Amino acid sequence: MLRTLIIHTIIVSGIFALPLQVGDISPNFTEPICANGAGDFDLYTECNGDINGGSYKVTWLMLFTSW
């Protein structure tokens, strides 16, 4: 019973914790590319097919910080 409750709590909290849903537009940001290349990653020019010639991409962002 407790295990089922914990699993359901984790699933429900993950569903409702998403700030952006399907169809939402992410705000534009530019981040430096540290180890994987040179230059900056610009969300709109790299992943938006209307701007970059039809190459649509799905972007999964996982940002970690330590202060």
Phi, psi and omega in degrees: 000313180294320180296317178297319179297318179295316180297315179295322178296318179295316181295313181294320179293326176292324180291315184274354182272355184283119180283335179242134180250178179298129180094347177287153179256123178284140177295146181290141175210154177238127181234142175289143176269116188280295189251348189256017178158191180243151177096199182241154173260117178251119187302314185289317183283332181277325191244349182268114183293336177292334183262321188263016174094023174098008179264084180283142181224148171264129184248122176256114184256124172234110183249129178241138178229156171219129182248000000 
